Amino acid sequence: MIEITVFKEMDMSRTARISGNGTISFPLAGNLNIAGLSVPEAESLLAVKLSEYLVKPQVTVLIKEYGNKQIYVLGEVKKPGSLQIPAERRLTVLEAITLSGGFTDLAAQDRTKVLRGSGNTSQSIQVEITRITKQGDKNADIYLEPNDTVYVPQSFF
């Protein structure tokens, strides 16, 4: 949920709910896709659209309420459970494991998986943690999406 204010146009100011696909509907601007935009980027997009009808509109966007953007960390971590994805930035697999207290002594770190999606579109993504931690390969540390599950299996030894 966001609050949109148009300076000196109080009748245009309102609260808008962002749809599941990242769009909002706003008078004069129509349907706008703001998925993945920062607050300043969303303000700029709205101002550009409104400038077709208003002279130099000044738009302010305030995040009133965050949607449910959770991920789950399960298996061999010290504090398994759900984590809220910060709205202001993205969360990686290693960050999620760290926020969950780190690995237990029984963790098979290099068999860590991210389970993404559901039904016919589900996928399992292997994450080699030692490539990140010992070799410094930050590209191996993938970004998590809402409702992802990070699963750390138990080692056989």
Beta strands, then each sheet from edge to edge (+ up, - down):
strand 1: 2-6
strand 2: 14-16
strand 3: 23-26
strand 4: 30-33
strand 5: 59-63
strand 6: 70-75
strand 7: 81-84
strand 8: 112-116
strand 9: 123-127
strand 10: 149-152
sheet 1: 2+ 1- 5+
sheet 2: 3+ 4-
sheet 3: 7+ 6- 10- 8+ 9-
end
